[in-house]
Amino acid sequence: MPQNPVIIFVCEHGAAKSIVAATYFNKVAREKHLDVSAIARGTHPDAELSPKALAGLHKDGLVPIETVPQKLSAADLESAQRIVTFCELPEEYRNKTPIEQWDDIPPVGEDYEKARAAILRKLNLLLEE
């Protein structure tokens, strides 16, 4: 378990939006020398990461820390400083830690660059807090 505060990005499949968000969050947090990190989780994880998300991240020179989508767990909630979700969380995950919903992000599979730009706009605001 990481020692520094953890932000959890959650999307339904844990394979695209949350992966892009966590990977970019970690990049920007490192650049700003912030003592916080991010992980990606899914409520109903796919078997593998989105090929379009991976291709976009690799083109950007980034590699996600997750190699396969991971299911959001109770242990994740206990370690989280905040949860940012791209989907509706199941009832058992609500009211455990502060949750912010980003439901206006376009699908990564349809347009990686547009989704990445929308995620980065919100990430920069989050990191300024």
C-alpha positions, -999 to 999 in steps of 0.1 A, spaced: 0 0 0 14 34 -9 25 57 20 14 89 3 -22 100 -3 -40 81 -31 -65 94 -55 -86 66 -72 -99 71 -107 -129 48 -114 -146 39 -146 -169 11 -153 -144 -12 -171 -112 1 -155 -96 0 -189 -97 35 -205 -108 67 -188 -95 58 -154 -62 45 -168 -56 77 -188 -65 98 -158 -44 80 -133 -14 79 -157 -16 116 -164 -23 124 -128 9 106 -117 29 124 -144 17 158 -135 20 152 -97 57 141 -102 64 172 -123 50 194 -96 68 174 -68 35 166 -51 34 138 -25 2 121 -39 -4 93 -64 -32 79 -84 -45 44 -93 -71 32 -117 -100 9 -108 -132 -4 -124 -166 -13 -110 -169 -41 -136 -134 -45 -150 -126 -57 -185 -101 -85 -190 -75 -61 -205 -67 -24 -209 -82 -6 -238 -59 -9 -268 -69 27 -278 -60 40 -244 -27 21 -244 -18 33 -279 -26 69 -270 -6 68 -238 24 51 -255 23 77 -282 24 104 -254 54 86 -239 35 72 -209 30 38 -195 2 31 -170 11 14 -137 -17 -10 -141 -12 -38 -166 -47 -52 -164 -79 -35 -151 -84 -39 -113 -118 -41 -95 -124 -13 -69 -122 -29 -34 -130 -20 1 -93 -18 8 -89 8 -20 -116 29 -3 -98 28 30 -66 41 14 -82 67 -8 -79 104 -1 -105 110 -29 -123 90 -55 -129 105 -90 -154 85 -109 -165 85 -146 -195 62 -138 -221 57 -112 -206 38 -82 -225 9 -67 -242 16 -34 -216 -2 -12 -189 23 -24 -208 55 -17 -203 76 15 -169 60 22 -147 88 11 -151 121 -9 -163 113 -44 -162 136 -74 -180 125 -106 -166 135 -140 -195 125 -163 -187 148 -191 -156 131 -205 -159 117 -241 -152 80 -247 -115 72 -251 -122 46 -277 -139 72 -300 -114 100 -297 -84 96 -275 -71 131 -280 -104 147 -271 -109 125 -241 -73 132 -229 -78 170 -233 -110 169 -212 -93 147 -185 -63 170 -184 -84 201 -179 -100 185 -149 -68 171 -136 -51 205 -136 -80 219 -115 -78 189 -91 -41 193 -87 -44 230 -79 -64 221 -48 
